[in-house]
Amino acid sequence: MKLVTLKLTCEELELLTTMAADQLFRKEFIDPKMPGYRPNTEEIRMGKALIGKLRYILDPAAAARRIPTTQG
């Protein structure tokens, strides 16, 4: 998987997250009612995970809640 680095302001990231969540809602609940719609459950799952990551990044208290991982 190729990783991409992108620099955004918090305001830009918040707008992008909101727009992505709105689009995901449309794909999950509105589009299935349209004739000829073909569901893509993997895309919906990945979209939900991505929105979760973006919201986590935007949450200022998220770093305080992060649980340290142990190795061994």
CORBELRA-V191182 format. One record per run of one state. SS is the DSSP state (H for helix, E for strand, L for the rest). FROM is the first residue (numbers start at 0). TO is the last residue. If there is no record, write none. Layout:
# CORBELRA-V191182
ss = <SS	SS>
from = <FROM	FROM>
to = <TO	TO>
This chain:
# CORBELRA-V191182
ss = <L	H	L	H	L	H	L>
from = <0	9	33	40	58	61	65>
to = <8	32	39	57	60	64	71>
